[in-house]
Amino acid sequence: MSACVPTRHDHSSRSSRPSRSSGVKRPHSPPPPPRGGRFRISGADVSASITVFLLAIPMSLGLAVAMGAPLEAGLISAAVGGIVAGLLGGTPLQVSGPSAGLTVVTAETIQVYGWRTTCAITIGAGLLQLALGSLRAARSALAVSPAIVHGTLAGIGVAIALAQLHIVLGGSPQSSAISNVLHLPDQLARVSPAAPLIGALTVAILVLWPLLPGRTGRLLRRVPAALASVGLATAVAAWAAPSIARVDLPSWRSHALPEMPHGPVLGLATAVFTMMLVASLESLLAAVAVDKLAADRSRAHSTDSPARPGEVRGDEARENGDRPHSSGTPAVEAATAHAGPDGTKRPAPPLLKRSDLDRELRAQGVANAVSGLLGGLAVSGGAVRSSANVRAGATGRASTVLHGVWILVASGLLVTLLERIPLAALGALVMMVGLKMVSLAHIRNVHKHREFLVYGATIAGVLVVGVLKGVVIGIAVAVAVALHRLGQTRISVSEQNGQHLVVVRGQLTFLAVPRLSRVLGRLPQDADVVLELDGSFVDHAAYETIQDWSSAHAAHGGQVAFAGRSGGRIAEPAAAAHSCCRPWTPWRNHHCHDQPEHAPPAEVDDGADAAATEVPQHPASAPGTVHPPSPTSTTGAATVTPTGIAPSTGPAPG
């Protein structure tokens, strides 16, 4: 019976692995978890949660100020992101909350629709995320070009920095990045010294705090730089500028909840989709970054102490092609303690488990829906908070959840203290976060891969016309660049000893067909031609062009030999006209077994190498038709004859 199946690797070795029911324990399985349930709290998690809490408080308030939202909404979203997304997420070490990437989107939505409708839009974005996560679409979101993703985040970062610069100067931001640039001279003309000095002090502490030297510096650096900068700026402002603008937390009794959205349906749908897109991309990228940070931390530990017999660490498992097994939910689980070089007991390096991105997307959707219902900001995974969580030594989701609990406690007990924070200090903090979103490492990476045009176009689009339209512009430029590269096919002709050599270097697509036809048409009709295809892809239009020309050339008495670089070729379907080859089936890399009996075999000479010279027959061809080789033809050459294709040397293929 004919079947249409892809080529598969032989997995027969799996049968030798012990099954779960056999009672044989796999050597790389971690020890079973204790009987305390899945949610475990360790001392490292408590310590990490306090560190993240101290970082999240000023950032949440600063982002709320940047968005023009009620300040208590920032605290609500930070608590919901920590507790809800922390409990349900597929990346337990990731810390969710109000996001810098959503600043521009949320600020624009608030200006157009108002705060209460923005909460309803946040709920809609969360439900859409939940639906996409249920459809297992998280991996598809990562298929967007990195140049577009990083360009979007960089454009948002520049817009954040321009807006917060007005707050640092004692003013208020405008509605768009262009407006912020145009109004900057007026703001500088009426600036007062207090706010810029407090902002400059905050920036200086943020930059210099990680560079404190000596033992005292190591102790002080345990306090997050964000907390240290805002705390010291608050103390200086209380002494030197008592009249500076400060945080104003309204009473929780007057907190606004969502309402039914009002406005044009298309505009509301666009706002929901844009918020969902930015929040999802940032969360998934942060999840991938958290996996890398956790793997690096595990690798650093494993270099200090060897693994126990039978234990496979995360990096070793990846090298062996295995996926480390985890008996609990944390992405990084602490293994059993073992003896260090000095004989003391210390925790073994963490065992790794990859993030479940679909589960993470669903958790972000639930968190956004809950945050919107409670009158909070949109939530996404944050690289700043998450990296602080990993570096603080967190081992599971307990640190993320506890940090949300601490924010709830602080929202009720520390209101008086929070209201002493100057707005200029929060503006400087968020401005630095925005500037860090423009990563020099990303710029070097996209430049190395020749995608800086896509990166720059995306940034310009985000700044000029908005986030969603900027992403569309980036995608359009990326497609144009890809088509340009596909069209960069070099075709050269040389003649030696009466033989014409046609060399085609690059991808051979329909874009190169006119030039290829023109070159082949200029060759003498009875010439001996060698066509060398030096590329990795040939599309259908180019294939048909080569086939038609080779048939006509052989009919006029000429000879054609096909050659190419050494290596595996792209397989042709043996029976593309067979019932298993539907219109949507890719015409390359497709295998249809049980080819029809009428398919004519190739006429071959003894001594040819089968792997190097096998040339597929076209499915609908009749005997005597001439066919070109596969796109990545190997070093052997096949000679066209009136009755078929004869390789120059080698045995007949089996």
C-alpha positions in Angstrom: 0.0 0.0 0.0 1.3 3.4 -0.9 2.3 5.6 2.0 3.4 9.1 2.3 5.9 9.3 5.1 8.9 11.6 6.0 12.4 10.2 6.5 12.9 9.3 10.1 15.9 8.3 12.1 16.2 4.9 13.5 14.9 4.9 17.0 15.3 1.2 17.6 17.8 1.9 20.3 14.9 3.2 22.5 13.7 -0.4 23.0 16.8 -1.0 25.1 15.8 1.7 27.6 14.1 0.5 30.7 10.4 1.3 30.8 8.6 3.0 33.6 6.7 -0.2 34.5 9.8 -2.3 34.6 10.9 -0.9 38.0 14.3 -0.1 36.7 15.3 3.4 37.7 16.9 5.5 34.9 20.4 6.5 35.9 19.8 10.2 35.2 16.7 10.5 37.2 16.9 12.8 40.3 16.0 11.6 43.7 12.2 11.6 44.4 10.9 14.8 46.0 10.0 14.9 49.6 6.4 14.3 50.7 5.7 17.9 51.3 3.9 18.5 48.0 5.1 20.3 44.9 5.3 23.8 46.4 8.4 23.9 48.6 9.9 26.9 50.3 13.7 26.9 51.0 15.8 29.5 52.7 17.3 30.4 49.3 13.9 31.1 47.9 13.0 33.3 50.8 16.2 35.3 50.4 15.7 35.6 46.7 12.1 36.7 47.1 13.2 39.6 49.3 15.8 40.7 46.8 13.2 40.6 44.0 10.6 42.4 46.1 13.0 45.2 46.9 13.7 45.6 43.2 10.1 45.3 42.1 8.6 48.0 44.3 10.3 51.0 42.8 10.1 49.5 39.3 6.3 48.9 39.6 5.7 52.5 40.8 8.0 53.9 38.1 6.3 52.0 35.3 2.9 53.1 36.5 4.1 56.7 36.4 5.5 56.2 32.9 2.2 54.8 31.7 0.1 57.5 33.2 -1.8 54.8 35.2 -2.9 54.9 38.9 0.1 54.1 41.0 -1.7 51.4 43.0 -2.3 49.6 39.6 1.5 49.0 39.4 1.5 47.3 42.8 -1.6 45.2 41.9 0.0 43.9 38.7 3.3 43.1 40.5 1.5 41.1 43.1 -0.7 39.3 40.6 2.2 38.6 38.3 4.2 37.1 41.2 1.5 35.0 42.7 -0.7 33.9 39.8 1.9 33.6 37.1 4.3 32.2 39.6 2.0 29.4 40.7 0.8 28.5 37.2 3.7 29.4 34.9 5.9 27.0 33.0 9.1 28.9 33.9 9.1 28.9 37.7 12.2 31.1 38.0 10.6 33.8 35.8 9.2 36.8 37.7 6.2 38.5 36.1 4.8 42.0 36.7 4.3 45.4 35.0 6.7 45.4 32.0 8.8 48.1 30.4 8.0 46.6 27.0 4.3 47.3 27.6 4.8 50.9 28.7 4.2 52.6 25.3 1.3 50.3 24.4 -0.5 50.9 27.7 0.2 54.6 27.8 -1.3 55.0 24.3 -4.3 52.9 25.3 -5.0 54.9 28.4 -4.8 58.2 26.5 -7.2 57.0 23.8 -9.7 54.9 25.8 -9.2 55.9 29.4 -8.1 53.8 32.4 -11.2 51.6 33.0 -11.5 50.6 29.3 -7.7 49.8 29.4 -8.4 47.4 32.2 -11.0 45.6 30.0 -8.5 45.6 27.1 -6.0 43.9 29.5 -8.6 41.2 30.3 -9.2 40.6 26.6 -5.4 40.3 25.9 -5.2 37.8 28.8 -8.0 35.7 27.4 -6.4 35.7 23.9 -3.1 34.6 25.5 -4.9 31.8 27.3 -6.5 30.7 24.0 -3.1 30.7 22.1 -1.4 28.8 24.9 -4.2 26.2 24.8 -3.6 25.9 21.0 0.2 25.4 21.8 1.2 28.4 19.7 4.0 29.6 22.0 6.8 28.1 19.9 5.4 29.7 16.8 5.7 33.1 18.4 9.5 32.6 18.6 9.6 32.1 14.8 9.7 35.9 14.4 13.1 37.2 13.3 15.2 38.1 16.3 16.1 41.4 14.5 12.3 42.3 14.5 11.9 41.3 18.2 14.9 43.1 19.5 14.2 46.0 17.2 10.7 46.3 18.7 12.0 46.2 22.2 14.8 48.7 21.4 12.3 51.1 19.9 10.1 50.8 23.0 13.1 51.4 25.1 14.0 54.6 23.3 10.4 55.8 23.6 10.5 55.1 27.3 13.7 57.0 27.8 12.5 60.0 25.9 9.3 60.1 27.9 11.0 59.7 31.3 13.5 62.4 30.5 10.7 64.9 30.7 9.8 63.6 34.2 13.5 63.8 35.3 13.5 67.4 34.1 10.4 68.1 36.3 7.8 68.1 33.5 5.3 65.5 32.1 5.7 63.3 29.0 3.9 63.8 25.7 1.8 61.4 23.8 4.4 60.0 21.4 8.2 59.7 21.0 8.2 62.3 18.2 6.3 64.8 20.4 8.7 64.2 23.3 11.6 65.1 21.1 9.9 68.2 19.7 8.9 69.5 23.2 12.3 68.8 24.8 13.7 72.3 24.1 10.7 73.9 25.8 11.1 71.6 28.8 14.8 72.5 29.0 13.9 76.2 28.9 11.7 76.0 32.0 13.6 73.4 34.0 14.0 73.7 37.8 17.2 72.4 39.4 15.7 70.1 42.0 14.3 67.3 39.8 17.2 67.0 37.4 19.7 66.8 40.4 17.7 64.1 42.0 17.4 62.3 38.7 21.2 62.6 38.1 21.9 61.3 41.6 19.7 58.3 40.9 21.4 57.5 37.6 24.9 57.9 39.2 24.0 55.4 41.9 22.5 53.0 39.4 25.7 53.0 37.4 28.3 53.0 40.2 26.6 50.7 42.7 27.6 47.4 41.0 31.2 48.8 40.9 31.7 49.3 44.6 35.1 47.7 45.5 36.4 45.7 48.5 34.7 43.7 51.1 32.3 46.5 52.0 31.3 46.8 48.4 30.5 43.1 48.2 28.2 43.5 51.3 26.5 46.6 49.9 26.0 45.1 46.5 23.6 42.6 48.0 21.1 45.4 48.1 19.6 45.8 44.6 21.0 48.9 42.8 17.4 50.0 42.0 16.5 50.1 45.7 19.7 51.7 46.7 19.4 54.5 44.1 15.8 55.3 44.9 16.3 55.0 48.7 19.3 57.4 48.7 17.6 59.8 46.3 14.6 59.8 48.6 16.7 60.6 51.6 18.6 63.4 49.8 15.3 64.9 48.5 13.8 64.9 52.0 16.7 66.9 53.2 17.5 69.2 50.2 14.3 69.4 48.2 11.2 69.0 50.5 8.9 70.5 47.9 9.8 68.2 45.0 7.0 66.2 43.4 6.5 62.8 45.1 4.5 59.6 44.8 0.8 60.1 45.6 -0.9 56.8 46.4 -4.7 57.4 46.4 -6.9 55.5 48.9 -7.7 51.9 47.9 -11.4 52.8 48.4 -11.3 55.0 45.3 -9.5 52.4 43.1 -11.1 52.2 39.7 -12.1 48.8 38.3 -12.7 47.8 34.6 -15.8 48.7 32.7 -17.3 47.6 29.4 -15.1 48.9 26.7 -16.4 51.9 24.6 -15.1 52.8 21.2 -14.8 51.5 17.7 -14.6 47.7 17.5 -11.6 47.7 15.1 -9.6 50.0 17.4 -10.4 47.9 20.5 -9.5 44.7 18.7 -6.2 46.3 17.5 -5.4 47.4 21.1 -6.1 43.9 22.5 -4.0 42.2 19.8 -1.1 44.7 20.2 -1.0 44.2 24.0 -1.2 40.5 23.6 1.6 40.4 21.0 4.1 42.5 23.0 3.3 40.8 26.3 3.6 37.3 24.8 6.9 38.0 23.0 8.5 39.6 26.0 7.4 36.8 28.3 8.6 34.0 26.0 11.9 35.7 25.3 12.4 36.3 29.0 11.6 32.6 29.6 14.3 31.5 27.1 16.7 33.9 28.8 15.9 32.5 32.2 16.6 29.0 31.0 20.0 30.1 29.8 20.8 31.9 33.1 19.8 28.8 35.0 21.9 26.6 32.8 24.9 28.9 33.2 24.4 28.9 37.0 24.2 25.1 37.0 27.3 24.8 34.7 29.2 27.1 37.0 28.4 25.0 40.0 29.2 21.7 38.2 32.7 23.0 37.4 33.4 23.3 41.1 32.2 19.8 42.1 31.9 16.7 40.0 28.6 15.0 39.6 27.8 12.0 41.7 27.8 8.5 40.1 24.7 8.1 37.9 23.8 11.8 38.1 23.6 13.8 34.9 23.7 17.6 35.1 21.8 19.9 32.8 24.7 20.7 30.5 25.9 17.1 30.3 22.4 16.0 29.5 22.2 18.4 26.6 25.5 17.2 25.3 24.3 13.6 25.4 21.0 14.5 23.7 18.9 13.7 26.7 16.5 15.9 28.5 17.0 16.0 32.2 14.1 14.5 34.1 12.5 16.4 36.9 10.3 15.0 39.5 9.0 18.3 40.7 7.7 21.5 39.0 10.6 23.8 39.5 12.7 24.4 36.4 15.8 24.3 38.6 15.7 21.8 41.4 18.4 21.5 44.0 19.8 18.0 44.2 20.9 16.2 47.3 23.8 17.8 49.2 27.3 16.3 48.6 30.7 16.8 50.0 32.8 19.7 48.6 36.6 19.8 48.3 37.0 20.8 51.9 34.8 18.0 53.1 31.8 20.2 54.1 28.3 19.4 52.9 26.9 21.8 50.3 24.0 21.7 47.8 24.7 19.9 44.6 24.3 21.8 41.3 20.7 22.3 40.2 19.1 19.8 37.9 17.6 21.5 34.9 14.2 21.2 33.2 13.3 23.2 30.1 10.5 25.7 30.3 7.1 24.8 29.1 6.4 27.8 27.0 2.7 26.9 26.3 2.1 26.6 30.0 3.9 29.9 30.5 1.7 31.6 27.9 -1.4 30.3 29.5 -0.3 31.5 32.9 0.5 34.9 31.6 -3.0 35.0 30.1 -4.6 34.1 33.4 -2.4 36.7 35.2 -3.4 39.4 32.8 -7.1 38.6 33.1 -6.9 38.6 36.9 -4.9 41.8 36.9 -7.3 43.6 34.6 -10.3 42.4 36.7 -8.6 43.9 39.8 -7.8 47.2 38.1 -4.1 46.4 37.5 -1.6 46.9 34.6 -0.9 44.4 32.0 1.6 41.7 33.1 4.5 40.0 31.3 7.7 38.2 32.3 10.5 40.6 33.0 14.1 39.9 32.2 15.3 42.4 34.9 13.4 40.8 37.8 13.9 37.3 36.5 17.7 37.6 36.2 17.8 39.1 39.7 15.8 36.1 40.9 18.2 33.6 39.3 21.3 35.4 40.5 19.9 35.6 44.0 19.9 31.8 44.2 16.2 30.9 43.8 15.6 27.2 43.3 11.9 27.2 42.5 8.6 29.0 42.1 8.4 29.8 45.8 10.6 32.9 45.4 8.4 34.3 42.7 5.2 33.7 44.7 6.7 35.1 47.9 7.8 38.3 46.2 4.2 38.9 45.3 3.1 38.3 48.8 5.6 40.8 50.1 4.3 43.4 47.6 0.8 42.9 49.0 2.0 43.4 52.5 4.0 46.5 51.6 1.0 47.9 49.7 -1.0 47.9 53.0 1.7 48.7 55.6 4.3 50.9 53.8 2.1 53.5 52.1 3.5 56.4 54.1 7.1 55.4 53.2 6.3 54.9 49.5 4.7 58.4 49.3 8.1 59.9 50.2 9.7 58.7 46.9 10.4 61.6 44.4 8.9 61.1 41.0 12.2 62.2 39.4 14.0 59.2 41.0 11.4 56.8 39.6 11.6 58.5 36.2 15.4 58.2 36.2 15.1 54.5 37.2 12.7 53.7 34.4 14.7 55.8 31.9 17.7 53.6 32.6 15.6 50.5 32.2 14.5 51.8 28.8 18.1 52.6 27.7 19.2 49.0 28.6 16.6 47.6 26.2 18.8 49.0 23.4 21.4 46.2 23.8 24.8 46.6 22.1 25.2 42.9 22.0 21.9 42.6 20.0 23.1 45.3 17.6 26.4 43.5 17.0 24.6 40.2 16.5 22.1 41.5 13.9 25.0 43.3 12.2 27.0 40.1 12.0 24.0 38.4 10.4 23.5 41.3 8.0 20.0 42.1 9.4 20.8 45.6 10.7 18.4 47.1 8.1 15.5 45.1 9.5 16.5 46.1 13.1 16.8 49.8 12.2 13.5 49.8 10.2 11.7 48.2 13.1 13.0 50.7 15.6 12.1 53.6 13.3 8.6 52.2 12.7 8.0 51.8 16.5 9.1 55.3 17.2 7.2 57.0 14.3 4.0 55.1 13.8 3.6 52.8 16.9 4.4 49.3 18.1 2.1 47.2 15.9 2.7 49.1 12.7 6.4 49.1 13.5 6.4 45.3 13.7 4.6 45.1 10.4 7.2 47.4 8.8 10.0 45.2 10.3 8.3 42.1 8.8 8.0 43.8 5.4 11.6 44.8 5.4 12.7 41.3 6.5 10.7 39.8 3.6 12.3 42.3 1.1 15.8 41.5 2.4 15.1 37.7 2.1 13.9 38.1 -1.5 16.9 40.3 -2.3 19.2 37.6 -0.9 17.4 34.9 -2.9 17.9 36.9 -6.0 21.7 37.2 -5.5 22.5 34.2 -7.6 25.8 34.3 -9.5 25.9 32.6 -12.9 29.2 32.3 -14.8 30.2 30.7 -18.1 33.7 29.5 -19.1 35.0 27.3 -21.9 37.9 24.8 -21.8 38.9 22.3 -24.5 35.5 22.8 -26.3 33.5 22.1 -23.1 31.3 24.9 -21.6 31.1 25.1 -17.8 28.1 26.9 -16.4 28.5 27.5 -12.7 25.4 28.6 -10.7 26.3 29.8 -7.1 23.6 30.6 -4.6 20.0 29.8 -4.2 18.3 29.0 -7.5 14.8 30.4 -7.4 12.3 31.9 -9.8 14.0 35.3 -9.3 17.1 33.9 -11.1 15.2 32.1 -13.9 15.4 35.0 -16.4 19.2 35.3 -16.1 19.6 31.5 -16.1 17.5 31.1 -19.3 19.4 33.9 -21.0 22.8 32.3 -20.2 21.7 28.8 -21.3 20.1 30.2 -24.5 23.5 31.6 -25.6 25.2 28.3 -25.5 25.8 26.4 -28.8 23.1 23.9 -29.5 25.5 21.0 -30.0 28.0 21.9 -27.3 29.2 19.7 -24.5 27.9 21.5 -21.3 28.6 20.9 -17.6 26.1 22.6 -15.4 27.4 23.0 -11.8 24.8 23.8 -9.2 26.6 25.2 -6.2 23.7 26.0 -3.8 21.4 24.5 -1.3 18.0 25.1 -2.8 16.3 25.0 -6.2 12.7 25.8 -6.6 10.1 24.4 -9.0 10.4 27.2 -11.6 14.2 26.8 -11.8 13.9 23.0 -11.9 11.5 23.1 -14.9 13.7 25.6 -16.7 16.7 23.4 -16.4 14.7 20.3 -17.5 13.2 22.0 -20.5 16.6 23.4 -21.6 18.4 20.1 -21.1 15.7 18.2 -23.1 16.0 20.6 -26.0 19.8 20.6 -25.9 20.0 16.8 -26.0 17.5 16.8 -28.9 19.9 18.9 -30.9 22.8 16.5 -30.3 24.3 18.2 -27.4 25.4 16.6 -24.1 24.7 17.8 -20.6 26.4 16.8 -17.4 25.3 18.0 -14.0 27.7 18.5 -11.1 27.8 20.2 -7.7 29.4 20.3 -4.3 29.9 17.1 -2.4 27.2 16.3 0.1 23.6 15.0 0.4 21.2 16.1 -2.2 17.6 17.2 -1.9 15.5 14.2 -2.7 12.9 14.4 -5.5 9.6 12.6 -5.2 9.6 9.3 -7.0 5.9 9.6 -7.8 4.7 13.2 -7.3 1.6 12.4 -9.4 0.7 9.6 -7.0 -2.4 10.0 -4.8 -0.3 10.7 -1.7 1.2 13.8 -3.1 -1.4 16.4 -2.5 -1.2 20.0 -3.9 0.0 21.3 -0.6 2.8 18.7 -0.3 6.2 20.3 -0.6 7.7 19.2 -3.9 11.2 18.9 -2.3 12.3 16.7 0.6 9.2 14.5 0.1 9.2 10.7 -0.1 6.4 8.7 -1.8 7.0 5.0 -1.6 5.9 2.4 -4.0 6.5 4.4 -7.2 4.4 3.4 -10.2 5.6 0.6 -12.3 5.6 2.7 -15.5 8.4 5.0 -14.1 11.3 4.5 -16.4 14.6 3.5 -14.8 17.7 5.5 -15.4 20.1 4.1 -17.9 23.4 3.8 -16.0 26.9 2.5 -16.6 28.8 0.2 -14.3 31.2 1.7 -11.9 29.2 4.8 -10.9 28.8 5.7 -7.3 25.1 5.3 -6.4 25.0 8.0 -3.8 26.7 10.6 -6.0 25.0 10.0 -9.3 21.4 8.9 -8.7 19.2 11.2 -10.5 15.4 11.1 -9.9 13.0 10.8 -12.7 10.2 13.3 -13.1 6.9 11.7 -12.1 5.0 12.5 -15.2 7.8 11.9 -17.8 7.8 9.5 -20.6 10.8 7.3 -21.5 13.5 9.2 -23.2 12.9 12.5 -21.4 15.9 14.3 -20.0 16.0 15.4 -16.4 18.3 17.5 -14.4 19.7 16.3 -11.1 18.6 17.3 -7.6 19.4 20.8 -6.5 22.3 20.0 -4.3 23.8 17.6 -6.8 27.0 16.0 -5.7 30.4 15.9 -7.2 29.6 13.2 -9.7 28.4 14.1 -13.2 25.5 12.6 -15.1 25.5 12.6 -18.9 22.2 13.1 -20.8 21.4 10.7 -23.5 18.3 10.4 -25.7 17.1 7.4 -23.7 17.8 8.6 -20.2 20.6 9.7 -17.9 23.9 7.9 -17.8 26.5 8.7 -15.1 30.1 9.0 -16.2 31.5 6.4 -13.8 30.4 4.1 -11.0 28.1 1.2 -10.4 24.4 1.2 -10.9 22.3 2.3 -8.0 20.7 -0.5 -6.1 
